[in-house]
């Protein structure tokens, strides 16, 4: 009986301790749950603000390093692009892939009197505008090399994001021909034009259609004729005229094809419908970039000469996102991802699509070209060297 009473007394003494322990565990779990919710909210905010992720990407790719140099032979005809961390340089005599320490990762000799360059997927294409030579390479080897007959030249060559090549060239007996090669460098589509002079062509991102631009005429005025072909069919699936519009560049964005001329930008669905337009309103187009994610960058000047102008970003519907006055001479503009790089005589400014300043470099060492990257860094290119700017 005494033992039973002693056990009851011990339990009564230990009960407050047990209640305190349960209360502590509840508070601890509540604290952990609150911390998890707060961390989740912070993660969502960071994910929604891509600049934080881009800073992390730059740090993982380049560390705290500042300028890293690329070296190449000085040539006013040099063309530049990027494939991963490699700088691709097409010159009159070669196509090179350069590493950040200035060494050549891969090089191929090719004769290009007027070189042009494009990259897409895992490949780069260099060709001679109006000339006979064209070469497609990966980072390590030549995968396709084409030479036209004497007297005929290449008009354009483009790679889509999956590495499908679309070429436009002159051809005997025709006013132009378009050929599409898949990512195995096998021809999968050919269109020979007997009635239209061809200007450009690009295979869609899904590799199902090709959009061809030809020189058209309507009511005594020249215009651009867009014709869309499915790659497994011979008859066009869409066709339209862009009046008072002579295309000088063509690019597919997320939901529209963008055709840019010297007086406006036309947005089409590629199947015969114009989705939007942005006219320059009498201003002169000095610089532009179609590389942004969902936006286009334009530098429009009041006069044909001089530096007084307006920097404009436009969305895929032809609506102005933002604009700002420019009073300095702009040497180059380049858009990629959510960013826009504007290179001036001795400074570089990086903006977002709303033209809010993101980074600034005051001394660009006489650079005359810039290549924006999707992570917010930029390659600043001079006569014989280039370096990477990390905001």
C-alpha positions as CSV (number, residue, x, y, z in Angstrom):
1,X,0.0,0.0,0.0
2,X,2.9,2.3,0.9
3,X,4.6,1.4,-2.4
4,X,1.4,2.3,-4.3
5,X,1.1,5.6,-2.5
6,X,4.8,6.4,-3.2
7,X,4.3,5.6,-6.9
8,X,1.3,8.0,-7.1
9,X,3.4,10.7,-5.4
10,X,6.2,10.2,-7.9
11,X,3.8,10.4,-10.9
12,X,2.3,13.6,-9.4
13,X,5.8,15.1,-9.1
14,X,6.7,14.1,-12.7
15,X,3.5,15.2,-14.3
16,X,4.5,18.9,-14.5
17,X,7.8,17.8,-16.2
18,X,5.9,15.8,-18.8
19,X,3.5,18.7,-19.5
20,X,6.5,21.0,-19.8
21,X,8.2,18.6,-22.2
22,X,5.1,18.3,-24.4
23,X,4.6,22.1,-24.4
24,X,8.3,22.5,-25.4
25,X,8.0,20.0,-28.2
26,X,4.9,21.8,-29.5
27,X,6.7,25.2,-29.4
28,X,9.7,23.6,-31.1
29,X,7.6,22.1,-33.9
30,X,5.8,25.4,-34.3
31,X,9.1,27.2,-34.5
32,X,10.4,24.8,-37.1
33,X,7.2,25.1,-39.1
34,X,7.3,28.9,-39.0
35,X,11.0,28.8,-40.2
36,X,10.0,26.4,-43.0
37,X,7.2,28.8,-44.1
38,X,9.6,31.8,-44.0
39,X,12.3,30.0,-45.9
40,X,9.6,28.9,-48.5
41,X,8.5,32.5,-48.9
42,X,12.1,33.7,-49.3
43,X,12.7,30.9,-51.9
44,X,9.6,31.9,-53.9
45,X,10.7,35.6,-53.9
46,X,14.2,34.7,-55.0
47,X,12.8,32.4,-57.8
48,X,10.5,35.1,-59.0
49,X,13.4,37.6,-59.1
50,X,15.7,36.1,-61.7
51,X,18.5,38.5,-60.9
52,X,19.3,36.6,-57.7
53,X,19.5,33.4,-59.6
54,X,21.6,35.0,-62.3
55,X,24.1,36.2,-59.7
56,X,24.3,32.7,-58.4
57,X,24.8,31.3,-62.0
58,X,27.6,33.9,-62.6
59,X,29.3,33.0,-59.3
60,X,29.2,29.3,-60.1
61,X,30.4,29.8,-63.7
62,X,33.1,32.5,-63.1
63,X,33.6,32.8,-59.3
64,X,34.6,36.2,-58.1
65,X,36.8,36.7,-61.1
66,X,36.7,39.9,-62.9
67,X,37.9,40.3,-66.5
68,X,39.0,37.2,-68.3
69,X,40.6,37.8,-71.7
70,X,40.1,36.3,-75.1
71,X,42.7,37.1,-77.8
72,X,42.3,37.0,-81.6
73,X,43.7,38.6,-84.7
74,X,42.5,42.1,-85.4
75,X,40.3,42.3,-88.5
76,X,37.5,44.8,-89.3
77,X,35.5,42.0,-90.9
78,X,35.5,39.8,-87.7
79,X,32.1,38.4,-86.7
80,X,31.5,37.3,-83.1
81,X,29.1,35.0,-81.2
82,X,29.1,32.7,-78.2
83,X,28.7,29.0,-77.8
84,X,28.7,28.2,-74.1
85,X,31.7,29.8,-72.6
86,X,33.5,29.8,-75.9
87,X,33.9,33.0,-78.0
88,X,33.2,32.2,-81.7
89,X,35.1,34.3,-84.2
90,X,34.6,34.2,-88.0
91,X,37.1,36.0,-90.1
92,X,38.1,36.1,-93.7
93,X,40.4,33.1,-93.2
94,X,39.1,31.0,-90.3
95,X,36.4,30.0,-87.9
96,X,37.7,29.9,-84.3
97,X,36.4,28.8,-80.9
98,X,38.4,30.6,-78.2
99,X,38.7,29.8,-74.5
100,X,38.7,32.4,-71.8
101,X,42.5,32.2,-71.3
102,X,42.9,33.2,-75.0
103,X,43.8,29.8,-76.4
104,X,42.0,28.3,-79.4
105,X,39.8,25.4,-78.4
106,X,39.1,24.6,-82.1
107,X,40.0,26.3,-85.4
108,X,39.1,25.6,-89.0
109,X,40.5,27.4,-92.1
110,X,37.9,28.7,-94.5
111,X,37.9,31.5,-97.1
112,X,35.2,34.1,-96.4
113,X,35.5,37.4,-98.2
114,X,32.5,38.9,-96.4
115,X,32.0,36.6,-93.3
116,X,28.7,36.1,-91.5
117,X,28.1,34.0,-88.4
118,X,25.2,32.3,-86.5
119,X,25.0,29.8,-83.7
120,X,22.3,27.5,-82.5
121,X,22.1,24.2,-80.5
122,X,25.6,22.8,-80.4
123,X,26.7,24.3,-83.7
124,X,28.1,27.4,-85.4
125,X,27.7,28.3,-89.1
126,X,30.0,30.7,-90.9
127,X,29.4,31.6,-94.5
128,X,30.5,34.1,-97.2
129,X,27.7,36.6,-98.0
130,X,27.4,36.5,-101.8
131,X,30.3,34.0,-101.9
132,X,30.6,30.3,-102.4
133,X,31.8,28.9,-99.0
134,X,29.8,27.7,-96.0
135,X,30.9,25.6,-93.0
136,X,29.1,24.2,-90.0
137,X,31.1,23.0,-87.0
138,X,30.5,21.8,-83.5
139,X,33.0,22.9,-80.8
140,X,35.3,20.2,-81.8
141,X,34.9,19.3,-85.5
142,X,33.5,20.3,-88.9
143,X,30.1,18.6,-89.4
144,X,29.1,20.1,-92.8
145,X,30.9,22.0,-95.5
146,X,29.2,23.3,-98.7
147,X,30.6,25.1,-101.7
148,X,28.3,26.6,-104.4
149,X,29.0,26.6,-108.1
150,X,31.0,29.4,-109.6
151,X,28.9,32.6,-110.1
152,X,26.4,31.8,-107.3
153,X,26.4,32.9,-103.6
154,X,24.9,32.4,-100.2
155,X,22.1,34.8,-99.2
156,X,21.6,33.7,-95.6
157,X,22.3,30.8,-93.2
158,X,20.6,30.4,-89.8
159,X,20.6,27.8,-87.0
160,X,17.6,27.4,-84.8
161,X,17.9,26.6,-81.1
162,X,18.0,22.9,-81.8
163,X,20.8,23.1,-84.3
164,X,18.7,22.8,-87.5
165,X,20.3,24.8,-90.4
166,X,18.3,26.8,-92.9
167,X,20.2,28.2,-95.9
168,X,19.1,30.5,-98.7
169,X,21.3,30.7,-101.8
170,X,21.3,31.5,-105.5
171,X,20.8,28.6,-107.9
172,X,21.0,28.1,-111.6
173,X,17.6,28.3,-113.3
174,X,15.9,29.8,-110.2
175,X,15.6,33.0,-108.3
176,X,16.7,31.4,-105.1
177,X,16.6,28.1,-103.2
178,X,16.0,27.2,-99.5
179,X,17.4,24.0,-97.9
180,X,16.8,22.8,-94.4
181,X,19.2,20.4,-92.7
182,X,18.4,18.6,-89.5
183,X,20.7,18.4,-86.5
184,X,22.4,15.4,-88.1
185,X,23.2,17.6,-91.1
186,X,20.9,15.7,-93.4
187,X,18.7,17.7,-95.9
188,X,15.1,17.3,-95.0
189,X,13.4,20.1,-97.1
190,X,14.1,22.0,-100.3
191,X,12.2,24.8,-102.0
192,X,13.3,26.2,-105.4
193,X,11.7,29.5,-106.3
194,X,11.2,30.3,-109.9
195,X,9.1,33.4,-109.5
196,X,10.2,35.1,-106.2
197,X,13.6,36.5,-105.3
198,X,14.3,35.0,-101.9
199,X,15.8,37.1,-99.0
200,X,15.8,35.0,-95.9
201,X,14.4,31.8,-94.2
202,X,14.3,30.3,-90.7
203,X,13.2,26.9,-89.4
204,X,10.8,27.1,-86.5
205,X,11.8,26.2,-82.9
206,X,9.7,23.0,-83.1
207,X,11.4,22.0,-86.3
208,X,8.1,21.5,-88.1
209,X,7.9,24.5,-90.4
210,X,10.1,26.9,-92.3
211,X,9.3,30.6,-92.8
212,X,10.6,32.0,-96.1
213,X,10.8,35.7,-96.9
214,X,10.8,36.8,-100.5
215,X,10.8,40.1,-102.3
216,X,7.2,41.0,-103.3
217,X,5.5,43.7,-105.2
218,X,2.0,45.1,-104.8
219,X,0.5,48.2,-106.3
220,X,3.8,49.3,-107.7
221,X,5.5,49.2,-104.3
222,X,8.0,46.6,-103.0
223,X,7.1,44.6,-100.0
224,X,8.0,41.4,-98.1
225,X,6.2,38.2,-98.9
226,X,6.2,35.6,-96.1
227,X,5.6,31.9,-97.1
228,X,5.4,29.1,-94.6
229,X,6.0,25.5,-95.5
230,X,5.6,22.4,-93.4
231,X,8.8,20.4,-93.8
232,X,6.9,17.3,-94.9
233,X,4.8,19.0,-97.5
234,X,5.4,20.7,-100.8
235,X,2.5,23.2,-100.8
236,X,2.6,26.3,-98.6
237,X,0.5,26.3,-95.4
238,X,0.5,30.1,-94.9
239,X,1.2,33.2,-97.0
240,X,1.0,36.9,-96.6
241,X,2.3,40.3,-97.7
242,X,4.0,42.9,-95.4
243,X,3.3,46.1,-97.2
244,X,5.9,48.9,-97.3
245,X,8.2,46.6,-95.4
246,X,11.6,45.3,-96.8
247,X,12.8,42.8,-94.3
248,X,16.4,43.0,-93.2
249,X,16.3,40.5,-90.4
250,X,14.1,37.6,-89.2
251,X,13.8,35.9,-85.9
252,X,11.3,33.7,-84.1
253,X,10.4,34.8,-80.6
254,X,8.2,32.9,-78.1
255,X,4.8,33.5,-79.7
256,X,5.6,35.4,-82.9
257,X,7.9,35.8,-85.9
258,X,9.6,39.1,-85.9
259,X,10.6,40.8,-89.2
260,X,12.5,44.0,-88.9
261,X,12.9,46.7,-91.7
262,X,14.3,50.2,-91.8
263,X,10.9,51.8,-90.9
264,X,9.0,49.2,-88.8
265,X,8.8,45.8,-87.1
266,X,6.2,43.3,-88.2
267,X,4.9,40.6,-85.9
268,X,3.3,37.6,-87.6
269,X,2.1,34.1,-86.6
270,X,3.8,32.6,-89.6
271,X,0.6,31.3,-91.0
272,X,-0.7,34.4,-92.8
273,X,-1.8,36.7,-90.0
274,X,-0.1,39.8,-88.8
275,X,-0.3,40.0,-85.0
276,X,1.2,43.5,-84.4
277,X,3.4,46.2,-85.7
278,X,5.8,48.9,-84.3
279,X,6.5,51.8,-86.6
280,X,9.4,54.1,-86.0
281,X,7.4,57.3,-86.7
282,X,9.9,58.9,-89.0
283,X,12.9,58.1,-86.8
284,X,16.0,56.4,-88.2
285,X,16.9,52.9,-87.1
286,X,20.6,52.9,-85.9
287,X,21.0,49.8,-83.8
288,X,18.8,46.9,-82.8
289,X,18.9,43.5,-81.1
290,X,16.4,40.6,-81.4
291,X,18.0,38.5,-78.8
292,X,16.0,39.4,-75.7
293,X,13.5,37.0,-74.1
294,X,10.1,38.5,-75.1
295,X,11.4,41.9,-76.1
296,X,13.3,43.7,-78.8
297,X,15.7,46.6,-78.3
298,X,15.9,49.5,-80.8
299,X,18.0,52.6,-81.0
300,X,16.1,55.2,-83.0
301,X,17.8,58.5,-83.9
302,X,16.2,61.8,-84.9
303,X,18.7,62.4,-87.7
304,X,20.7,60.1,-89.9
305,X,23.9,61.4,-88.3
306,X,24.5,62.4,-84.7
307,X,23.9,60.8,-81.3
308,X,20.5,62.3,-80.3
309,X,18.1,59.4,-80.1
310,X,15.8,57.1,-78.2
311,X,16.4,53.7,-76.7
312,X,13.2,51.6,-76.9
313,X,12.2,48.1,-75.8
314,X,9.2,46.6,-77.5
315,X,7.2,43.4,-76.6
316,X,6.0,40.7,-79.0
317,X,2.7,42.6,-79.5
318,X,4.5,45.7,-80.8
319,X,3.8,47.6,-77.5
320,X,6.4,49.8,-76.0
321,X,7.8,48.4,-72.7
322,X,10.0,51.4,-71.9
323,X,12.0,54.2,-73.6
324,X,14.7,56.6,-72.7
325,X,16.5,59.5,-74.4
326,X,20.1,58.9,-75.5
327,X,22.6,61.7,-76.0
328,X,25.8,59.8,-76.3
329,X,27.1,57.9,-79.3
330,X,26.1,54.2,-79.0
331,X,28.5,51.8,-80.6
332,X,26.5,48.6,-80.1
333,X,23.5,47.1,-78.4
334,X,23.0,43.4,-77.5
335,X,20.0,41.8,-75.7
336,X,19.8,38.3,-74.2
337,X,17.5,36.8,-71.6
338,X,16.1,39.7,-69.5
339,X,19.0,42.0,-70.1
340,X,20.2,44.7,-72.6
341,X,23.8,45.8,-73.0
342,X,24.4,49.3,-74.4
343,X,28.0,50.0,-75.3
344,X,29.1,53.7,-75.6
345,X,32.5,55.2,-76.5
346,X,34.1,54.4,-73.2
347,X,31.4,52.9,-71.0
348,X,29.0,50.0,-70.9
349,X,25.5,50.0,-69.2
350,X,23.4,46.9,-68.7
351,X,19.6,47.4,-68.3
352,X,16.7,45.2,-67.8
353,X,13.8,45.2,-70.3
354,X,12.2,48.1,-68.5
355,X,15.5,50.1,-69.0
356,X,16.3,50.1,-65.3
357,X,20.1,50.1,-64.8
358,X,21.5,46.8,-63.6
359,X,25.2,47.3,-64.0
360,X,27.8,49.8,-65.3
361,X,31.4,49.7,-66.4
362,X,33.1,53.0,-66.9
363,X,36.3,52.0,-68.7
364,X,35.8,49.7,-71.8
365,X,39.2,50.2,-73.2
366,X,38.2,51.3,-76.7
367,X,35.8,48.3,-77.2
368,X,33.4,48.5,-80.2
369,X,31.2,45.4,-79.8
370,X,29.3,43.8,-76.9
371,X,27.6,40.4,-76.5
372,X,25.0,40.1,-73.8
373,X,24.5,36.8,-72.0
374,X,21.4,35.4,-70.4
375,X,23.0,35.3,-67.0
376,X,23.5,39.1,-66.9
377,X,27.2,39.0,-67.8
378,X,28.5,40.6,-71.0
379,X,31.5,40.1,-73.4
380,X,33.1,43.4,-74.2
381,X,35.0,43.1,-77.5
382,X,37.8,45.4,-78.8
383,X,40.1,45.2,-81.8
384,X,42.1,42.1,-80.8
385,X,40.8,41.1,-77.4
386,X,37.6,40.6,-75.4
387,X,36.8,40.3,-71.7
388,X,33.8,39.3,-69.6
389,X,32.1,41.9,-67.5
390,X,30.4,40.6,-64.4
391,X,27.9,43.1,-62.9
